[in-house]
Amino acid sequence: MNFIGRKWELQALTHLKAKKSASFVVVKGRRRIGKSRLIEEFAKNYTYYSFSGFPPASGITAEFQRRAFALQLEKYFHVPVRYESWYELFVFLSEQTKSQNAVILCDEISWMGSKDPEFLGALKTVWDQYFKQNPKMILIVCGSVSSWIDDNILASTGFVGRISLTLTVRELSLKESAMFWGDYQASSSPYEQLKVLSVTGGIPRYLEEIDPRMSAEDNIKRLCFESSGILYQDFDQIFTDLFSEKASRYKKIITTLLEGSLEREKLIEELDLDKNGRVSKELDNLIKSGFIQRDFAWNIHKNKPPKLSVYRLSDNYLRFFLKYIDPNRDKIEKGFFREVHLSSFPGWSTLMGLQIENLVLNNRLLILEQLGIPPEIIVNDGAYFQRKTLRTPGCQIDYLIQTKLSELYVIEVKFYKNELNSSVITESKEKIKRLIRPKNFSIRPILIHVNGVNTSVEESDYFVKIIDLSCPFSKNA
């Protein structure tokens, strides 16, 4: 398949070519997000060397990782390589590439070096003494365990001043995701495509598995409800690779967020855990891994740091897996789900709503473009909640944008098979009525939909703008 998207990331990497010195680059992001594929695409015009660590498992020792790296070196340079230390390995690599216009990728770097206390020191020393002497050298370290990269490289004094670029690779946009339907894009309805994306999100590895000739329902059943399907199998591998023996604890945290966002105290209560730093660290790791997000209830009245926040499961695949695949593994293994209709699943409509909200929040730039809001005038934006108190009603808004012009864009996101009727206006009015805000603020109600609105909604002129989420799926978009 042709390479899709990543225009901004490729531009950021390409700017390194203009430098007259070597570049040390850090790339991080969720597993399956396409980090390695991005670097491979960028490196087309370079001499390219790719090395990868082995995932953590019983028997995978520090020596095993060094030996595996040495074998990869031997594949490229066709000579025996000693692997007694990382210093020797890196020096050997630097000597072989010292005059080349080269890109070197050390992929899944946390796997490669986390068990060897010498690793980071050797990498830093050899960078300073050898690698950076080649002004055409681009050394890229890459990984899915973003917390390890943050703690050991980005926050390390040993690497201060050495990193030329840090990239966090995120989900593809709706427009980019639609390109995976290829020539069948025009014949597949936006509703069908969004239904698939409600399960896969904008994760390239999952989108590559789509058969665009099939309906959304058949694609989802093939990928999720067959024991051979990639989305049936992938969860365990992801969590084992990232969190090792702690995988079950991390799974418990995200399972608690299945039905909606929770404040930290409520989340800890649901998990029956002590309030300690360990929970905060685990939540932070899940955020850095790209699986959850922390949404803040900022103070609309005053420009003060937000005090209240909730944690939201932002990864569409994880929610779908834990909601419908994981509880039914035994039945799936027996083939019971081959003929099931997805809409018959309990809570299907609610889950689809949460998934589409995630897609909208992950495509903020598209929404801002549609609304004509320059990013520089935004004070705050995001999924918004207002805690219920004795004096204040509770309120949840799918997406709220506050601007420097004292405007509040109150955005309602709806994903239905049929067109929306005037009840959506009533619902929006009730949320705005509950929202506590300064009197001098202008309220601008916005509706985002998929399958149209009836004439009563259009003729009411209630919504300042009605955004059709199917537009990015138009062949001419």
C-alpha positions in Angstrom: 0.0 0.0 0.0 1.2 3.5 -0.8 2.3 5.7 2.1 -0.7 7.8 3.4 -0.6 11.1 5.4 2.1 12.3 7.8 2.8 15.5 5.7 3.7 17.6 8.7 5.9 14.9 10.3 7.7 14.3 7.0 8.3 18.1 6.7 9.7 18.3 10.2 12.1 15.5 9.4 13.0 16.9 6.0 14.1 20.2 7.6 17.0 18.3 9.2 18.6 17.9 5.8 19.4 21.6 5.7 21.4 21.4 8.9 25.2 21.4 8.7 25.5 19.1 11.7 24.4 15.6 12.8 20.9 15.2 14.2 19.6 13.2 17.2 15.9 12.6 16.8 13.3 11.1 19.3 10.1 9.6 17.9 7.4 8.2 20.1 3.7 7.2 20.0 1.2 4.4 20.5 2.0 0.9 19.1 0.7 0.4 15.5 0.6 4.1 14.9 3.2 3.9 12.1 6.3 5.3 13.7 8.7 2.9 11.9 6.9 3.3 8.6 7.1 7.1 8.9 10.9 6.9 9.4 11.3 4.4 6.5 9.4 6.7 4.2 11.6 9.7 5.3 14.8 7.6 4.8 14.1 6.7 1.2 16.9 9.0 -0.1 19.4 7.9 2.6 21.5 4.9 3.4 19.1 3.4 6.0 19.8 1.1 8.9 17.0 -0.2 11.1 17.6 -2.0 14.4 15.0 -3.2 16.8 14.9 -4.4 20.4 13.1 -7.6 21.3 9.9 -7.4 23.3 10.1 -8.2 27.0 9.6 -11.9 27.7 11.0 -14.7 29.8 14.7 -15.3 28.8 15.1 -11.9 27.1 18.1 -10.6 29.0 20.4 -7.6 28.6 23.0 -9.9 26.9 20.3 -11.3 24.6 19.5 -7.7 23.4 23.1 -6.9 22.7 23.5 -10.2 20.8 20.4 -9.5 18.8 21.8 -6.0 17.9 25.1 -7.6 16.9 23.3 -10.0 14.6 21.5 -7.1 12.9 24.9 -5.3 12.5 26.3 -8.5 10.9 23.4 -8.6 8.4 24.3 -5.1 7.2 28.1 -5.2 7.3 28.9 -8.9 6.7 31.5 -9.2 9.4 31.4 -10.8 12.9 30.6 -8.3 15.7 31.5 -8.5 19.4 28.6 -7.8 21.8 30.2 -7.6 25.2 29.1 -4.0 25.7 26.8 -1.4 24.1 29.8 0.9 23.8 31.5 -1.5 21.5 28.4 -2.1 19.4 27.7 1.7 19.0 31.4 2.4 18.2 31.4 -0.3 15.5 28.2 1.2 14.0 29.6 4.7 14.0 32.8 3.6 12.3 30.9 1.8 9.6 28.7 4.9 8.8 31.1 7.7 9.6 31.2 9.1 6.0 27.7 8.1 4.9 24.6 10.1 4.3 22.8 7.8 6.8 19.7 7.4 8.8 20.0 5.0 11.7 16.9 3.9 13.5 17.0 2.3 17.0 13.4 1.0 17.2 11.7 0.1 20.5 14.6 1.6 22.3 13.2 0.8 25.8 13.2 -2.9 25.0 16.8 -2.6 23.7 18.2 -0.8 26.7 16.0 -0.9 29.8 17.7 -4.0 31.3 21.3 -2.8 30.8 22.4 0.1 33.1 25.3 0.7 30.6 23.0 1.4 27.6 22.1 5.1 28.0 25.6 6.1 29.0 27.1 4.3 26.0 24.6 5.8 23.6 25.4 9.3 24.9 29.1 8.9 24.9 29.3 7.4 21.5 27.0 10.1 20.1 29.3 12.8 21.5 32.6 11.1 20.5 31.7 9.5 17.1 28.2 9.8 15.6 28.0 13.6 15.7 31.3 13.9 13.9 29.5 12.9 10.7 27.4 16.1 9.8 25.2 14.0 7.5 24.2 11.6 10.2 20.6 11.3 11.5 20.2 9.0 14.5 16.6 8.3 15.4 15.5 6.6 18.6 12.0 5.4 18.6 9.6 3.6 20.9 6.1 2.9 22.1 6.9 3.1 25.8 6.8 6.9 25.8 7.1 7.2 29.6 10.5 5.4 29.4 11.7 7.7 26.7 10.5 10.8 28.6 12.2 9.7 31.9 15.4 8.3 30.5 16.1 10.5 27.4 14.0 13.7 27.2 14.3 14.4 30.9 17.8 13.1 31.3 20.6 15.7 31.9 22.8 13.4 29.8 20.9 14.2 26.6 20.2 17.9 27.3 21.2 20.0 24.2 21.7 16.9 22.0 18.2 16.3 20.7 17.4 18.1 17.4 13.8 17.0 17.1 11.1 15.3 19.2 8.1 13.9 17.3 5.0 12.4 18.9 3.1 10.4 16.1 -0.7 10.5 16.6 -3.7 9.1 14.8 -4.3 9.9 11.2 -6.9 12.5 10.4 -10.4 11.6 9.1 -9.4 12.7 5.6 -6.2 10.6 5.7 -8.1 7.6 7.1 -10.6 7.8 4.3 -7.9 7.3 1.8 -7.6 3.6 2.9 -10.8 2.9 1.0 -8.9 3.8 -2.2 -11.1 3.6 -5.4 -14.0 2.3 -3.3 -14.2 5.5 -1.3 -16.9 7.0 -3.4 -19.1 3.9 -3.3 -18.8 3.4 0.5 -21.0 5.8 2.5 -19.4 8.1 5.1 -21.6 6.4 7.7 -20.1 3.1 6.8 -16.5 4.4 6.9 -17.1 6.2 10.2 -18.5 3.0 11.7 -15.2 1.3 10.9 -13.2 4.2 12.3 -15.3 4.0 15.5 -13.5 0.7 16.1 -10.1 1.3 14.6 -9.6 5.0 15.2 -7.0 6.5 12.8 -4.5 3.7 13.5 -2.7 3.0 10.2 -1.9 -0.7 11.0 -5.6 -1.4 11.6 -6.8 0.6 8.6 -4.4 -1.4 6.3 -6.5 -4.5 7.1 -9.7 -3.0 5.8 -11.2 -4.7 2.7 -12.9 -1.7 1.1 -15.2 -4.0 -1.0 -16.9 -5.2 2.2 -19.5 -3.4 4.4 -18.5 -1.9 7.7 -20.3 -4.7 9.5 -18.5 -7.4 7.6 -15.1 -5.7 8.1 -15.6 -5.4 11.8 -16.8 -9.0 12.2 -13.8 -10.2 10.2 -11.3 -8.2 12.1 -12.8 -8.4 15.6 -15.0 -11.5 15.9 -12.9 -14.1 14.1 -10.2 -15.7 16.3 -7.7 -15.1 13.4 -8.6 -11.4 13.2 -5.9 -8.8 14.0 -8.2 -6.8 16.3 -9.1 -10.0 18.2 -5.5 -10.7 18.9 -3.8 -7.3 19.2 -4.8 -6.2 22.7 -2.9 -8.8 24.6 0.2 -8.3 22.6 0.1 -4.5 23.0 -0.4 -4.6 26.8 2.2 -7.4 27.4 4.8 -5.6 25.2 4.2 -2.2 26.9 3.5 -3.1 30.5 4.8 -6.6 31.0 3.8 -8.1 34.4 1.8 -4.9 35.2 -0.5 -5.5 32.1 -3.5 -6.7 34.2 -3.4 -3.7 36.5 -3.3 -1.3 33.5 -6.1 -3.2 31.9 -8.2 -2.8 35.1 -7.7 1.0 34.9 -8.9 1.4 31.4 -11.8 -1.0 31.9 -13.1 1.3 34.6 -13.2 4.1 32.0 -15.3 2.1 29.5 -18.6 3.8 30.2 -17.4 7.4 30.4 -15.0 9.8 31.9 -14.2 9.8 35.7 -12.5 12.1 38.1 -9.3 10.7 39.7 -10.9 10.2 43.1 -13.9 8.4 41.6 -11.6 6.3 39.5 -9.6 5.2 42.5 -12.8 4.4 44.4 -14.0 2.3 41.5 -10.7 0.5 41.4 -10.6 0.1 45.2 -7.1 1.4 45.3 -5.2 3.6 47.8 -4.6 7.3 46.9 -0.9 7.1 46.2 1.7 8.3 43.6 1.7 4.9 41.9 -1.8 5.5 40.5 -0.8 8.9 39.2 2.2 7.4 37.5 0.1 4.7 35.9 -2.4 7.2 34.6 0.4 9.3 33.3 1.9 6.2 31.5 -1.5 5.5 29.9 -1.7 9.1 28.7 1.8 8.9 27.2 1.0 5.6 25.6 -1.9 7.3 23.8 -4.7 5.3 25.4 -6.4 7.8 27.7 -6.6 11.6 27.9 -7.1 14.0 30.8 -9.8 16.6 30.2 -9.9 19.7 32.3 -12.8 21.7 33.6 -11.2 25.1 33.2 -12.5 28.3 34.8 -14.4 30.2 32.1 -14.7 33.2 34.4 -11.0 33.6 35.1 -7.9 32.7 33.3 -6.6 30.4 36.1 -5.1 26.9 35.9 -7.9 24.3 36.0 -8.3 22.4 39.2 -10.8 19.8 38.2 -10.1 17.1 35.6 -11.5 13.7 34.4 -9.8 10.8 32.7 -11.2 9.6 29.3 -10.6 6.5 27.4 -9.5 8.1 24.1 -8.4 5.0 22.1 -11.3 3.6 20.1 -9.9 0.1 19.6 -9.3 -0.4 23.3 -12.9 0.6 24.2 -14.4 -1.7 21.6 -12.2 -4.6 22.5 -12.9 -4.4 26.2 -16.6 -3.8 25.7 -17.5 -6.4 23.1 -14.5 -8.7 22.2 -12.9 -9.5 25.6 -16.1 -10.6 27.4 -17.0 -12.9 24.4 -13.7 -14.6 23.7 -15.1 -18.1 24.3 -18.0 -17.6 22.0 -15.8 -16.0 19.3 -13.5 -19.0 19.4 -16.5 -21.2 18.8 -17.6 -19.1 15.8 -20.8 -17.9 17.4 -20.4 -14.3 16.3 -20.1 -14.7 12.6 -23.7 -13.9 11.9 -24.4 -11.5 14.7 -25.7 -8.0 14.0 -23.5 -5.4 15.7 -26.4 -3.1 16.5 -27.9 -5.9 18.7 -25.0 -5.5 21.2 -26.1 -3.9 24.5 -25.2 -0.2 24.7 -24.2 -0.1 21.0 -25.6 3.4 20.3 -24.0 4.8 23.5 -20.6 3.3 22.6 -20.8 4.6 19.0 -21.5 8.1 20.4 -18.4 8.0 22.6 -16.3 6.7 19.8 -17.3 9.4 17.4 -16.7 12.0 20.1 -13.1 10.7 20.3 -12.8 11.0 16.5 -14.0 14.6 16.7 -11.6 15.5 19.5 -8.7 13.9 17.6 -9.6 16.1 14.6 -9.8 19.5 16.3 -7.9 21.2 13.4 -10.6 20.1 11.0 -13.3 21.4 13.3 -11.5 24.8 13.8 -11.1 25.1 10.0 -14.8 24.4 9.5 -15.7 27.1 12.1 -13.1 29.6 10.8 -11.5 29.9 14.2 -7.8 30.8 14.1 -5.9 28.6 16.7 -4.1 31.6 18.1 -7.4 33.1 19.6 -8.3 29.9 21.5 -8.1 30.2 25.3 -9.2 26.6 26.0 -10.8 23.8 24.2 -11.8 20.2 24.8 -14.4 17.9 26.2 -15.9 19.9 29.1 -17.6 19.0 32.3 -19.1 21.0 35.1 -19.4 19.2 38.5 -22.8 19.2 40.1 -22.9 21.0 43.5 -25.7 22.4 45.7 -25.6 25.6 43.8 -24.4 24.4 40.4 -26.1 21.9 38.0 -24.0 19.3 36.4 -23.2 19.7 32.7 -21.2 17.8 30.1 -20.4 19.2 26.7 -19.0 17.0 23.9 -16.6 19.8 22.8 -16.3 23.3 24.1 -14.1 26.1 22.6 -13.4 29.3 24.5 -11.8 32.2 22.5 -10.2 35.5 23.5 -13.2 37.2 21.9 -15.4 36.1 24.9 -17.1 33.4 22.8 -18.1 29.9 23.8 -18.6 27.4 21.0 -20.8 24.7 22.5 -20.5 21.7 20.2 -22.9 18.8 20.1 -21.7 15.6 18.3 -24.3 13.2 17.0 -23.9 9.9 15.2 -27.1 8.3 14.1 -28.1 6.2 11.1 -31.1 8.5 10.4 -31.3 12.3 10.1 -31.6 14.3 13.3 -34.8 16.0 14.3 -35.6 19.0 16.5 -34.9 17.1 19.8 -31.2 17.9 19.2 -32.1 21.6 19.7 -33.8 20.9 23.0 -30.9 18.9 24.2 -28.4 21.6 23.3 -30.5 24.3 24.9 -30.6 22.4 28.1 -26.8 22.0 28.2 -26.3 25.7 27.6 -28.8 26.6 30.3 -26.8 24.6 32.8 -23.5 26.0 31.7 -22.2 28.6 34.2 -20.4 31.4 32.3 -19.9 35.2 32.5 -22.8 37.4 31.3 -20.6 39.1 28.7 -19.9 35.9 26.8 -21.5 35.0 23.5 -22.8 31.5 23.1 -22.4 29.9 19.7 -24.2 26.5 19.4 -22.7 24.1 16.9 -23.9 20.7 15.6 -21.7 18.0 14.2 -23.6 15.2 12.5 -23.2 12.4 10.0 -26.5 11.5 8.3 -28.1 14.8 7.9 -30.7 16.9 9.8 -34.3 17.4 8.9 -35.8 20.7 7.7 -37.1 21.6 11.2 -33.5 21.8 12.5 -32.2 23.7 9.5 -35.1 26.2 9.4 -34.9 26.9 13.2 -31.6 28.9 12.7 -30.7 27.8 16.2 -27.2 26.4 15.4 -24.7 28.9 14.3 -23.1 26.2 12.1 -24.0 22.6 11.2 -21.0 20.6 10.3 -21.4 17.5 8.2 -18.7 15.0 9.5 -19.0 13.1 6.2 -17.3 15.9 4.3 -13.7 14.6 4.8 -14.9 11.3 3.2 -15.9 13.0 0.0 -13.6 12.0 -2.9 -13.1 15.7 -3.7 -12.4 16.8 -0.1 
